[in-house]
Amino acid sequence: MSQHLLLPFVILAISPIPGAFQDSALSPTQEEPEDLDCGRPEPYARIVGGSDAQPGTWPWQVSLHQGGGHICGGSLIAPSWVLSAAHCFVRNGTLEPAAEWSVVLGVHSQDRPLDGAHVRAVAEILVPDNYSKVELGSDLALLRLASPARLGPAVRPVCLPRASHHFAHGTACWTTGWGDVQEADPLPLPWVLQEVELRLLGEAACQCLYSRPGPFNLTLQLLPGMLCAGYPEGRRDTCQGDSGGPLVCEEGGRWFQAGITSFGFGCGRRNRPGVFTAVAPYEAWIREQVMGSEPGPAFPTQAQEPQSGPQEPREENCTIALPECGKAPQPGAWPWEAQVMVPGSRPCHGALVSESWVLVPASCFLDRISSDGQPHDLEAWRVLLPSRPRAERVARLVPHENASWDDASDLALLQLRAPVNLSAAPRPVCLPHPEHYFLPGSRCRLARWGRGEPAPGPSAQLEAELLGGWWCHCLYGRQGAPVPLAGDPPHALCPAYQEEEEAGRCWNDSRWSLLCREEGTWFLAGIRDFSSGCLRPRAFFPLQTHGPWISHVTRGAYLEDQLAWDWGLEGEETEAQTCPPHTEHGACGLRPEAAPVGVLWPWLAEVHVAGDRVCTGILVAPGWVLAATHCVLRLGSTTVPYIEVYLGRAGANPLPQGHQVSRLVISIRLPRHLGLSAPLALLELSSRVEPSPSALPICLHPGGIPPGASCWVLGWKDPQDRVPVAAAVSILTSRLCHCLYQSVLPPGTLCVLYAEGQEDRCEVNSAPPLLCHTEGGSWVLMGMAVRGSRELFAAVGPEEAWISQTVGEAHFLPPSGSPYWPPDGSNLCPPDLARASGSPRAALFLLLLTPLIQN
């Protein structure tokens, strides 16, 4: 059966009916019965739960057409009146013209005419004066037909309840329509009327379910005149295109219309029953609108009036349905793990997603598909599931339509010959809806996928936490690409592993899927092709975008709503952002705008030298750190001390969304042309550092001051706790720098002026770096502090050739800005201006005044 609409409400039109249902109005000689009978269809059998209805079973069901296609449902309540939902006809607060609408009566299949089916024009549409939007109630409409319907076995009115009519909680009722069979999954040809049995929920129980955050992190306040029907576990519901259709309950041999299909959060989702407009409270309004019509709607007296005395209690047992998927006894013991055994091939690993379907990589089988679209040896295929005594046979292979050319769509579904009993050991994994947002920091695991080998190491190698969307897209996505907002399908999912890569371990022959856990439930979040090199996969193709395809093919896979909703309006994930440009070696200098100053500096390294001092270092490539020579080498010494480098530290605490990385230094490189007097040293690490929010190389600037950049000195105030702090500075022009420090300035030195009150934020013994944040969003390294000075920094730009030749993967940005260095022999300084004039700030003030004095 079709199911609920997403908010905001959208109604999908089905293709126009081939041929026309033509019929003239009743002739004057045709007579309606004096007493309008209602709610009595011909005696046909019904199929329970989301199935084709038998012709004539629901003779009051009508199809409302606009522009030649089905838009909404409705119910015939009198020969000249149809009851439907107001939201079908109100657009942007305006009621649409009645002349645009027509009513098809007695139709069963929208694909072909049926005996007794006919069309009536709509003469008038009436909605309550207080209707504004669907979630505020009063969602009903009356349509007056231009001529009366022709009553017969396929066209009969439904009974309406009086205002005093009481439908007991838990009553089994039925709803009908031609709407979508699942979210974004239209009813297939021949568009036969669908029926499904739903149970009425009491107001308290329904409000309890809707008070829990669910799809889209929304809750709902039920209002008087609303009625709920469905099941806490979901899976049976109404959907887009069913709006305006009837919810009917049988009493005393008659069918009464209890509700009008109104809205819902998704379709058939767990703990989100359908919301209907209750008909009984609107008896007076309906009678008022149809006054004078003969015959009018029938409001029969309820066969069994509710007993006088205590009414049903308002407080009902509120049973929250838990997911029926994604439960594992322990991480790694996956009850949905499926092995597909194909003659002549290695086993292909996939996941059970429903009672009858297994999801697998299509690349395992594409070479075996014959001209008829199915493998020639499918009869010999077998699927092994946990704790099943025998292998399952395969009935059908359904590859994704893009599987042969798009790695992100490398998926296929295998249908089992017979469904498995899910109350036993095999359990399906949960799948995400398209709007599912896996929270940064979600606990995830790798699971075997395709023809991969077992994990080359302990179980801890398979554990990971998800990076935030900004980090993931900017590390591995296209440069300048917009970062999807929370709730939009991501381009990639990126795990940060809990245990570092061990040297010599290779994952090259392994293929993996990514399982992520929310409130104890595991979701199949992403799939991955072969990893690059010998590393564990750093980015996965998200499964969110494939949920509708899987749901359409299987009609029963366990798509589940997000279970953790602790993301709100604040933070980077809800603000539109783009990624800074990449260099030829990839991303560098990434730091989210929202990160508090002094917390997340992924290139900032602690360089521990021989256990007696700690210097500041900057990661400039996956295997290299740049530091001030005077800090890491003793004056005049040529021996390499024992040095350890730590990344991902903020004092004693690891950085958020990351973990601490440590490496030994195996060599120190100095530029040959400067020898031991070189101000900058490159430290070669014992092994590469993989990019993450706790360890990412900075960008390097080849020369000049980046235009429009803001600059900072980064270090720590206390060398014991080493919590990073940043002091705002301005880089002085070459003329000012040359004039202030002409007697002591080494070649290739940058001078800075601290902002008011910023001078003492960083201690200088650790040789802090000078950084700038460019207009493009990247952070660049400009220089490292000169021994004993807060204002002088050895510039990186003049050493571009040496750094590039030594490192090979240094992330230099394209040149920008005007050259910093003054021409040789220039003497632009006023006479007798020296450092003795006072502080740099005072000297700078005098220097700026000099042209005015001379003038």
LUMFITI-980647 format. One record per residue: x negated, y negated, z negated of N, C-alpha, C in turn. Coordinates in steps of 0.2 Angstrom, whole numbers, plus 5000, padded with zeros to 4 digits. Example, Ala and Ser with C-alpha at 12.3 -4.5 7.8 and 13.67 -1.06 7.14 Angstrom:
// LUMFITI-980647
493450284961493850224961493450164961
493650114965493250054964493650004961
***
This chain:
// LUMFITI-980647
499650065000500050005000499649945000
499849895003499449825003499449804996
499049754995498849734988498749654988
498549624982498649554980498149504984
498449444984498049394987497549354983
497049334986496549294982496749224981
496549194976496649124975496049084977
496149034981496749004983497149044988
497749044988498249084992498149085000
497949135003497949135010498349195013
498749185018499149235021498949255028
498849315029498549335036499149355040
499149335046499649345051499449415055
499949455056499849515060500049495067
499749535072499849515079500549515081
500749475086501449475088501749535089
502449545088502749605090502849615097
502649675100502749675107503449685109
503649645114504449645115504749605110
505349595111505749555107506349585104
506549575098507149605095507749555097
508049565102508649525104509249545101
509649495099510349515097510749455096
511349455098511849395098512149395091
512349335089512749325083513349375082
513549385077514149425076514749385080
515149425083515649405087516249385082
516749345084517249335080517649395078
517649445082518049505080517749545075
517049535074516649585069516849555062
516949595058517149575051516649605046
516549565041516149585035516549615030
516349665026516749695021516949635016
517549645013517849595009517349595003
517149645000516749654994516049674996
515549624996514949644998514549694994
514449754997514049804993513349784994
512949804989512249794989511849844985
511249844987510749894984510849964984
511149984990511350054991511050074998
510450094999510150125005510450185007
510350205013510450275015510050325011
510250385010509850425006509250455009
508650425009508050445012507550465006
507150515008506550535003506050475003
505650464998505150414997504450454996
503850424999503250444997502950404992
502650434986502450394981501750364982
501650304981501050264980500750254987
500750184989500450164995500450205001
501050215003501250265009501750235013
501750265019502250245024502950255021
503350205022504050205020504450245025
504950285023505450315028505950265031
506050265037506550215040507250215036
507450155035508050145032508050145024
507450165021507450165014507550105010
507250055013507349985010507649935015
508249945016508649905022508649835020
508549805015508549735013507849705015
507349745016506649715018506649675025
506449615025506449585031505749555032
505549545039504949515041505049445043
504649395040504649325042504149305047
504349285052503849265058503749195059
503149175061503049105063502549115068
502649085074502149085080502149155083
502649195082502749265085502449315081
502149305075501849355071502049355064
502049415061502249425054501749375049
502149345045501749305040501949325033
502549325031502749345024503349395025
503449425019504049465018504649425015
505249465015505849435011506349485010
506849465007507449515006508049485008
508449525011509149505013509549505006
509949455004510349454998511049445000
511149415006511849405009511849405017
512349415020512249415028511949355030
511949295027511649235030511149205025
510849245020510349225016509849275015
509149245015508549285013508249255008
507949295003507549264997506849284999
506449234998505649244999505349194994
504649184995504249144991504149074994
504149024989504048954992503348944995
502848974992502148964995502048985002
502549025005502549045012502648985016
503048935014503348885018503048815016
502748805011502448745008501748735010
501548685014500848675015500648605013
500148595009499848535007500448495004
500948525001501448484997502048475002
502048495008502548485013502948545015
503548545015503948605018503948605025
503748665028503748675035504448675038
504448655044505148645048505448715048
506148725047506448785048506448815055
506448765060506448795067505848835069
505248825065504648865067504748935064
505248955061505249025057505849065060
505749125060506249175062506249235057
506849265057506849325052507049385056
506649445055506749505059507049555054
507549575055507949625051507949695053
507949745049508049815051507449845054
506849805053506249835057505849875052
505549935055505149975051504449975053
504349985059503649975062503649915066
503149875065503049805068502749815075
502549875077502249895083502849905089
503449925087503949935092504649925089
505149905093505749895091506049955088
506549945084506950005081507649995082
508050045083508750045083509050005077
509449955078509749915073509349855071
508749845074508349785072508549725076
508549675073508749615077508449545073
508449495077508149435075508649375074
508549335068508949285067508549215066
508749165069508349105068508549075061
508049035058508149005052508448935052
509048925049509348855050509048805044
508848835038508748795033508248835028
507748795025507348825020507448785013
507548815008507648785002507148804996
506848764993506348784987506548734981
506448764975506548724969506148654969
506548604967506248534966505548534963
505448584958504848574953504348624956
504348654962503848694965503248644967
502648664965502048624968501548664970
501348714966500848764969501048834965
500748884968500948954966500848974959
500248954956500148974950500448934944
500848884946501248844942502048864942
502148924945502848954945503348924949
503948944949504548924953504348944960
504048994961503849014968504349064971
504949024973505449064977505749014982
506049044987506349004993506949044995
507449004997508049035001508049015008
508149055012508149045020508949055022
509249005025509849015027509849025035
510149085037510049105044510549065048
510349055054510749015059511449055061
511349125060511949165061511949225057
512449255054512449305050512049375053
511749405048511449465050511949525052
511849565056512249625057512149685053
512549695048512449745043512549815046
512249865043512249935045511749975041
511650035043511250075039510550055038
510250015043509549985042509549915040
510149885039510149815037510649805031
510449805025510949795019510649755014
511049715011510749675005510549704999
510149674995509949704989510349664983
510449704978510749664972510349624968
510649564966510249514962510449524955
509949514950510149524943510349454940
510849464936511049404932510549384927
510649314925510149294920510049334914
510549364912510549404906510249474907
510149494913509849564915509249574912
509149634909508449644906508149704909
507549704912507149754915506649774909
506749844907506349864902505549864904
505149854899504449864900504249934902
503849944906503650014908504150044914
504650004916505050034921504650044927
504850104931504450114937504950074943
504650034946504949994951504550004958
504849974963504449984970504449914973
503849904977503749844981503549874988
503749824993503649845000503449785004
503049805009502849755014502349775019
502249735024501749745029501049715028
500849695022500249655021499649705021
499049675019498449705020498449775015
498149825018498049885014497549885008
497049835009496549815004496349745006
495949715001495749655003495349645009
495649595013495349585020495349645024
495849685024495849755027496649755030
496749735036497449725038497749795039
498449805038498749865040498649885047
498449945048498249975055498949985059
498849995065499350015069499650085067
500250095068500850055071501150005066
500849985061501149935056501749955053
501750015050502350035047502450005040
503049995038503249965032502950015026
502549985022502250015016502650005010
502550065005502950054999502450084994
502550054988502150074982502550074976
502450114971502750114965502350074960
502650024956502249994951502649994945
502349984939502649984933502749914930
503249894927503349824924502949824918
502549764917502249754911502549694907
502549704901502849654896502349594897
502649534895502349474895501649474891
501749494885501149494880500549544883
500749604886500249644888499949614895
500349584899500049554905499549494903
499849454898499449394896498749414893
498749474890498149494887497649514892
497949544897497449564903497149504906
497549454907497349394911496949344907
496949364900496549314896495849334896
495649394898494949414899494649394905
494049354905493749334912493649394916
493849384923493849444927493549414934
493849434940493649414946493549334946
493049304949492949234949492849204943
492849244937492749214930493349174929
493949194931494549154930495049194925
495349154921495949174917496549144920
497149164917497749144919498249134914
498549074913499149064908499749084912
500149144910500749154912501249104910
501749094915502249044913502949074913
503449044910504149074910504349074918
504649134919504849144926504349184930
503849204927503349254930503449324927
503349374931503349444930502749474932
502549524928501949564930502149634932
501849664937501949734938501249764941
501149824939500549854941500249904936
499649914936499249964931498649924929
498449934923497749914921497249934925
497250004927496650024931496650004938
497249964940497249944947497349994952
497049984958497150024964497750034967
498350004964498950004968499249934966
499449904972499549824971499849804978
500049734978500249704984499649664986
499649634992499049594995499349545000
498849515003498949465008499449485013
499949445015500449465020501049505016
501049525010501649545006502049495003
501749435003502049374999502849375001
503249354996503949344997504349404997
504049464998504349534998504649544991
505049594991505449614985505149664981
505149654974505049704969505749734966
505949794968506549814966506549874961
507049874957507149934952507849964952
507850024952508450064952508850064946
509450054945509850054939510550074941
510850134939511550154940511650164947
511250194951511350204958511250144963
511050084960510950024964510250004963
510049964968509349934968509449854966
509149834961509149764959508449734961
508449674963507749644965507549604958
507049634955506749604949506249554950
505949554956505349504957505249494964
504949434965504649414972503949414972
503549444977502849444977502649374978
502149354973501949284972501149284973
500749304968500049294969499749344965
499049344965498649394961497949374962
497449394958496749384958496449444962
496349444968496149504972496749544973
496549604976497049654977496849724974
497349744969497249814966496649814962
496449754959495849754955496049774947
495549804944495649824937495849764933
496349784928496549734923496849664927
497049674933497349614936497949634940
498449644936499149664939499449614944
499849624948500149584952500649534948
500649474950501149424947501749414952
502349414950502949404954503349354951
503749324955504249274952504849314950
505049314944505549344941506249314944
506649354946507249334950507849314945
507949354939508449344935508549264932
507949234930508049164927508249114932
508249134939508449084944509149104947
509549134943510249154945510649084946
510649044942511048984943510748944949
510148934950509848894956510048934962
510048994962510249034968511049024970
511449034965512149024966512248954968
511948904965512048834967511848824974
511348854977511148834984511548874989
511848934987512248974992513048954991
513148914987513848894985514248884992
514848914992515248904998515148965004
514548995003514449055008514949115007
515149135012515649195011515449245016
515249305014515149325007514449305005
514349284998513749264995513349324992
512849314989512449364986512849404980
512749464979513049504974512649504968
512949484962512549494955512949544951
512949604952513249654949513149654941
513549674937513449674930512949734929
512449724924512049784923512349844920
512249904923512549964921512549974913
511949964911511849974904511549904901
512049874897511849804895511349824889
510849774888510349784882510749784876
510549834871510849834865510749774861
511249754857511249694853510749714847
510449674844509949684839509249674841
508749694837508049684839507849694846
507549644849507249654856506649684855
506349704861505749734862505149684859
504749714855504249664852503849634857
503649574856503249534861502549554861
502249584855501649604854501649674857
501249694862501249754865500549784864
500449844865499749874865499449854872
498849814871498549784876497949834878
498049874883497449924884497049904890
496449884889495949864894495749924897
495749924904495549984908494749974909
494450024908493650024909493550044916
492950034919492750054925492750134925
492950164931492950234932492350254936
491850214936491250224940490650204936
490050224939489450194936489250214929
489450264926489250294920488750344921
488150334917487650384918487450404910
487350464909487150484902486450444900
486050434904485450394903485150374909
484750314909484450294915484050344919
484150354925483750404929484150474930
484650484925485050544926485650524930
485650514936486150484940486650534942
487250534940487750584942488050574948
487850524952488150504959487550524964
487050544962486450564966486650614971
486650604977486850654982486250674987
486150734988485550754993485950784999
485850755005486050785011485550825014
485750895015485350945018485550955025
485050935030485150945037484650995040
484851045043484351095046483751055050
483151075048482551055051482350985049
482650955043482450895041482350895033
481950845031481950835024482550815021
482750825014483350805011483350725012
483950705013484050625013484550615007
484250565003484550544996485050494998
485650494995486150444995486550444988
487150414988487550404982488250424984
488650454979489350464979489650404977
490150384982490450314981491250324980
491450384981492150404980492250484979
492850504978492950574978492750614984
492750574990492650604997492150585001
491750534998491250495003490650484999
490050495003489350485001489050435005
488750385002488450325006487650345007
487450345013486750365014486450315019
485750315020485450275025485650305032
485850265037486050285043485350315047
484850285045484150305049484050375048
484250415043484150485042484450525047
484950495051485350535055485550515062
485350445063485450415070485250455076
484650495075484350525081484750595082
485250615078485550675079486250665081
486450605083487150595085487250605092
487750645094487850655101488250605105
488450625111488850575115489550565112
489850615108490450605105490450565099
489850535097489850495091489650535084
489650605085489550645079488950695080
488650715075488050765076488350825078
487950855083488150925086488150975081
487750975075487651025070487951005064
488450965064488750945058489050995053
489251055057489551115053489051145048
488351135050487851155046487651115040
487851055040487651005035487951025028
487551005023487751015016487550955012
487950945007487850895002487850924995
487250914991487150934985487350884980
487750894975487950844970487750874963
487650834958487450854951487950904948
487750954945488151004942488751034946
488651034952489151064957488851134958
489251184957488951254958488851274965
489151234970489051254977488951184981
488651194987488551134991489251114994
489251054996489851024999489751025006
490351045010490251035017490450965020
490250945026490350885028490850885034
491350835034491850835039491650785044
491350725042491250665047490750625045
490350595050489850545049490150475052
490050425048490250355051489750305050
489350295055488750245054489050175054
488650135051488850065051488750035059
489149995061489149975068488449945070
488149915065487449875066486849915064
486949985062486450015059485850025063
485950035070485350045074484849985075
485049925074484649875075484549825069
484949835064484849785058484649825052
484049815049483849855043484349845037
484649785037485049765031485749805032
485849835038486449875039486349945040
485749965037485550035038485950085033
486650095035487050125031487550175035
487650225032488150275035488550305029
489150325031489650365026489750435029
489650475024489850545025490450565022
490950595025491550615022491450695021
491650715014491650785012492250815015
492150885016492750925018493250925013
493150925007493650925001493350874996
493850844993493650794988493450834982
492950794978492650824972493050804966
493050844961493450824955493050784951
493250714950492750664947492850674939
493350714937493350724929492750774927
492450804932491850844930491250804931
490650834931490050804931489950754936
490050764943489850704947490350644946
490050584946490350524945490150474951
490550434953490350384958490050334955
489550294959489250234957489750174959
489750124955490150064957489750024962
490249994966489949954972490249884970
489849834972490049764971490449734976
490949684974491349644979490849594982
491049564988490649514991490449454986
490949434981490749374977490349394971
490149464970489849484964489149444964
489049424958488449384956488049424951
487449454953487049494948486649434945
486749434938486449384934485649384934
485249334934484549334933484449364927
483949414926483749444920484149514920
484649534925484949594924484449654924
484649704920484249764920484349804925
483849824929483949864935483449924935
483549974939483150024940483150044948
482550074950482450104956482750174956
483150194962483350264963483150284970
483150344970482850374977483450364982
483150344988483650324994483350355000
483650385004483450415011482950475009
482450475014481950525013481350515009
481450475004480850455000480650504995
479950494993479650544989479850524982
479750574977479850554970479350494968
479550464962479150404960478450424958
477950394961477250414959476950384952
477350404947477150374940477650384935
477550364929478050364924478750324925
479250344922479850314923479850244922
479450214918479350144917479250104923
478950134928478750104934479350084938
479950124936480550104940481050054937
480850024931481249974928481049904930
481549864930481449794933482049754930
481849684931482349634929482449594936
483049564937483249524943482949454942
482649434947482449364947483049324949
483049254947483549214949483649204957
484149184959484249174967483749124970
483649074966483149024969482449054970
482249084965481549124965481549174971
482049214971482049264976482049234983
482549194985482549164991481949124993
481649084989481149044991480449084991
480449134987479849174987479849224994
480349244996480349295001480849275007
481249225006481649205012481349165017
481749135021481549085026481349015023
480848985025480648925023481248875025
481448825020481948785021482648805021
482748875020483348905020483748885014
484448865015484848855009484848915004
484848904998484948954993485648964992
485949024993486649044992486849024984
487348994983487648974977487849044973
487949034967488149094963488849114965
488949174967489649194969489649204977
489149174980489049184988488649244989
488749284994488349334995487649314996
487149344993486449324993486149354999
485549335001485149355007484749415004
484549414998484149464995484249464988
484049524985483949534978483249554976
482949524971482249534970482149554963
481849614962481649634955480949614953
480949594947480249584943480149644939
479649684940479549754937479249744930
479449784926479349784918478649804917
478349844922477649874921477249854927
476649834926476249804931476049864936
475849854942475649904947474949924944
474849994945474150014943473750024949
473150004949472650014955472650084957
472650094964472650154967473250194967
473850164964474450204965474850174971
475050224975475350204982476050224982
476550174984477250194985477450194992
476950194996477050185003477550235006
477650295004478050345007478750355003
478850304999479450304995479950254998
480650274997481150224999481650224993
481950164992482250154985482950114986
483350134982483950084981483850054974
484249994973484249964967484849964964
484849994957485450004953485349954948
485849914946485849864941486449874936
486349864930486849874925487149814922
487749824921488149764918488649804913
488549784906488949804901488949884901
488449914902488349994902488650024908
488749984914489050014920488549994925
488350044929487850044935488150024941
487949974945488149954952487549974957
487749994962487250004968487249934971
486649894969486649824971486249814978
485749854979485349844985485049904988
484849904994484549954998483849925001
483349975002482749945004482449995009
482149975015481750015019481050025016
480650055020479950065017479650005014
479350005009479049955006478449935010
478149865009477649845012476949865009
476549895013475949915010476049975005
475649964999475750024994476149994988
476449934989476849904983477549934982
477749924976478449934975478849874979
479449894981479849844985479949784981
479849724984479949654981480649624982
480949644988481649614989482049674992
482649674991483149724993483649684997
483949725002484549705005485149715001
485549655000486049664995486649704998
487049744994487549784996488249744997
488249684993488849644993489249635000
488849625005489149605011489449665014
489249725012489549785015490149815011
490349785006490849815002491549815006
491749765010492349775014492249835019
491649845022491649895027491749965024
491349975018491450035014492150045012
492449995009493150005007493650025013
493549985019493950005025493850075027
493250105027493150175029493450225024
493250215018493350265013494050255010
494350195010495050185007495050215000
494550204996494550234989493850224986
493350194989492750184985492850134979
492450144975492450104968492150044968
492449994972492249924971492449894965
492049864961492149844954491949774953
492349744949492249674948491649664943
491349604944490749584940491049594932
490549624928490749634921490449584916
489849544918489549504914489649434917
489949384913490149324916489849264912
489149264910488849214906488549164911
488749154917488549104921489049044921
488848984921489348934920489248874925
489348814923489348764928488648734928
488248744923487548714922487048764926
486448734927485948764930485848774937
485248794939485048794946485548834951
485848894948486248934952486848904954
487148854952487748824954487648754958
487048744959486848674963486548694970
486748664975486548674982485748654982
485348704984484648694985484348724991
483848694993483448724999482748744996
482448785000481748804998481248765001
480648744997480048705000479748745006
479448715010479048745016478548795013
478548845018477948895017477348875020
476848905018476148895022476048965026
475548965030475449025034475349085030
475149085023475149135018475749145014
476249115016476849125012477049065007
477449085002477649034997477149014992
477148954990476648924985476948864982
476748854976476948794972477648784971
478048844970478748844968478848834961
479248784959479448774952480148744952
480648784949481348754950481448684947
481848644950481848574947482148574940
482648624939482948624932482548654927
481948674928481448704923481248644918
481248654912481048604907480248594908
480048534908479348514908478948554903
478448584905478048614900478148694898
478648714902478848784901478648834906
478848814912478748864918478248834923
477648854922477148834927476748894929
477048924935476848994936476149004939
475748944940475048954942474548934937
474848914931474448894926474148954922
473448964922473149014919472748994913
472749044908472249034902471649074904
471049044904470449074906470049084899
470049144897469649154890468949174892
468449134890467749144891467449174885
467149234886466749264881467049264874
467649254874467949254867467849194863
467549134865467449084861467749014863
468049014869468348954872468848974877
469348934878469948944883469948884887
469848894894469848844899470548854903
470748794906471248794910471048824917
471448864920471348884927471948884931
471948884938472448874942472448934947
472948974948473049024953473048994960
472549004964472648974971472749024976
472649094974472849144979472949204975
473249264978473449314974472849344970
472249334972471649364968471149314966
471349254966470849194964471149144960
470749124955470849064951470349014951
470548944952470048894952470048864945
469448844943469348814936468748764937
468648724932468048674931467448714929
466948704933466348744932466048734925
466048674923465748664916466148694910
466748714912467148744906466948824906
466848854912466748924912466048944912
465548904914464848924914464548874909
464048904905463648864901463148824905
462948764902462548724906461848764908
461748764914461048794916461048864917
461648904914461648974914461849004921
461549054923461749084929462049154928
462149174922462449244921463249234920
463549284923464349274922464549304916
464849264912465149284905465749334906
465849364901466449404901467049364900
467549364906468049314906468749354908
469249344904469949364905470349314907
470849324912471349274914471949304912
472449254909473149274908473549224911
474049254915474649214918475249234915
475749194915476449204912476449194905
476049144902476049134895476249064894
476649054889476848984886476648984879
476048984877475848994870475949064868
476249084863476349154861476849184864
477249144868477949174871477849184878
478049244881478049254888478549204892
478449194898478849144901479549174903
480049144904480749174905480649204912
481049254913481149284920480449314922
480049334918479349354920479049394914
478449414915478049444910477349424911
476949434905476249414905475849464910
475349434913474949464918474149454916
473749504915473049494913472649524919
472049494920471549514924470849494922
470349544923469649524922469349484928
468849444926468549404932467949444934
467849464940467249504942466749464945
466849404947466349364950466549294950
466049244950466149174950465749144956
466149114960465849084966465849004966
465248984968465148904968464948894975
465148824977464948804984464148804984
463848834990463148834990462848764991
463148724994462848654995462748614989
463148634983463148594977462748634972
462748704972462348744967462748744961
462348744955462548744949462848674947
462748624950463048564949463748554952
464048604955464648604958465248594952
465648544953466148534948466748594948
466848624954467348674954467048744955
467448794952467148864953467748904954
467648954959468249004960468049074957
468549094953468549154949468849214953
468549264954468849324958469049374953
469749384954470049434949469949504951
470049544945469849624946470349654951
471049624952471549654956471949594958
472349604963472849544965473349544960
473649484960474249464956474849464961
475349504960475949494965476349434963
476649394968477049334967477649344962
477749304958478349314953478449244950
478949234946479049164943478449154937
478149214935477649204930476949204933
476849214940476149214943476249204950
476149134952476249114959475749064961
475349074966474849024968475148954969
474748904968474948834969474748824976
475048774979474848744986474248694985
473848694990473248654990473348594995
473048534993473148484998472448465001
472448465007471748455011471448385010
471848335008471548275007472048215007
471848155004472348105004472848114998
473248064997473748074992474448084995
474748134993475348154997475848094996
476148075002476548015001477248024997
477447984993478047994989477948044983
477348064982477348124977477248094970
477548134965477448114958476848154955
476448134951475848164949475848174941
475448224939475448244932474748284931
474548264925473948304922474348364918
474148424919474448484916473948514911
474148524905473648564900474048584894
473648574888474048584882473748544877
474148514872473848474867473448504862
473748564860473348604855473048664858
472348664857472048724861472148794857
472548794851472648854848473348884850
473848844850474548874852474548874860
474248824863474248824871474948824874
475348784871476048774874475948714880
476048734886475948684892476348624891
475948564892476248504892476048464898
476448414901476248374907476248304905
475748264907475748194906475748164913
476248114914476348074920475748034921
475548034927474947984929475047954936
474747904938474647874945473947884947
473847914953473247914956473047844959
472447824957472247754959472047754966
472047704970471847704977471047704976
470747724982470047734982469647664980
469947604982469647544980469647534973
470147544970470247534962469747584959
469747644961469347694958468647674959
468447654965467747644966467447584962
467947534961467747474957467647484950
468147524947468147544940467547584938
467347634942466847684940466247684945
466047624948465547634953464847654951
464747644944464047664942464047734940
464647764939464647834936465047884940
465247864946465747904949465447954954
465448014953465148064957465548064964
465248084969465648084976466248134975
466748114978467348164978467748164972
467848104969468148104962468748064963
469348094959469948054959470048024952
470347964952470447924946471147914945
471447924939472147914937472247864932
472847844932473047794927473647824923
473647834917474147874913474747824912
475347854912475947814911475947794903
476347744901476247714895476447774890
475947784885476047834880475947904881
475647914887475447984890474748004889
474347954887473647964887473348024883
473748034877473448084872473848154873
474248164878474648224878474248284879
473748284883473348344884472648334882
472348384878471648384876471248394882
470648374882470148374888469648424889
469548464883469048514883469148574887
469748584889469948644893469948624900
469748564902469748544909470448544913
470948514911471548514914471548494921
472048524925472148504932472548444933
472448414939472848364941473348394947
474048384946474548414951474948354953
475248364959475748324962476348364965
476948334964477548364966477748324973
477648354978477748324985478548314986
478648274991479348254993479648314996
479248364999479548425002479748474996
479548464990479748514985479148554982
478648554986478048594983477648564978
477348604974476848574969476148584972
475648534972475048544975474448524970
473948564970473348544966472948494969
472748444965472348384968471648394965
471548414959470848414956470848444949
470248454947470148484940469748424936
469848424930469548364926468848374925
468548314926467748304925467648314918
467048344916466848354909466948294905
467348294899467348244894467848184896
468148184902468548134904469248144905
469648094903470448104904470648074911
470248034914470447994920470148014926
469548054926469248074932469348154933
469448164940469548234942469148244948
468848304948468448334954469048354959
469048324965469548334970469448394974
470048434975470048494979469948484986
470248424989470248414996469548425000
468948394997468348395000468048465001
468348514997468048574997468548625000
468948605005469448645008469048705012
468548685016468148735020467848785015
467548775010467248825005467848865002
468348835000468948874997469248925002
469348895008469648935013469248995015
468548985016468149035018468049085012
468049065006467949115001468549154999
469149124999469749154997470049185003
470149155008470549185014471249175014
471549175008472249165007472449105004
472049055004472248995000472848955004
473248935000473848905003473748825004
473448805009473348735011473948715015
474248655012474748625016474548585022
474948565027474648525032474448455030
473948425033473748365030474348305030
474348265025474848215025474548155021
474748095022474548035019473948005022
473747955020473147915022472447945019
471947945022471347975019471147935012
470947965007470847935001470147905000
469647935003468947915002468747855006
468447805003468247735006467647745011
467647705015467047715020466347695017
465847735019465247725016464947655016
464647625011464347565011464847505009
465447525009465947465007465847445000
465847375000465847344993466447294993
466947314990467547274990467647254982
467147264978467347254971467047184969
467447144965467247084962466547094958
466147044958465547054954465647054947
465147094944465147104936465747134933
466247174938466747204935466547274933
466447294927466147354925466647394919
466447454918466847484913466847454906
466347414905466247384899466847324897
467147314903467747264902468247284897
468247354895468747374890469047444893
469647454891469947524894470047514901
470147574904470347574911470947534913
471447534908472047494909471947424909
471447404905471347334904470847314910
470447354912470047334918470447334924
470847384925471347374931471747314931
471947294925472347224925471947174927
471247164925470847114927470747114935
470647184937470447194944471047164949
471647184946472247154950472347084950
472047054945472146974944471646944948
471046974950470546944953470746904959
471046934964471246904970471646834969
472046834963472446774962471946724959
471446744955470946694952470546664958
470346704962469946684968470346634972
470946644973471346604977471546534974
***
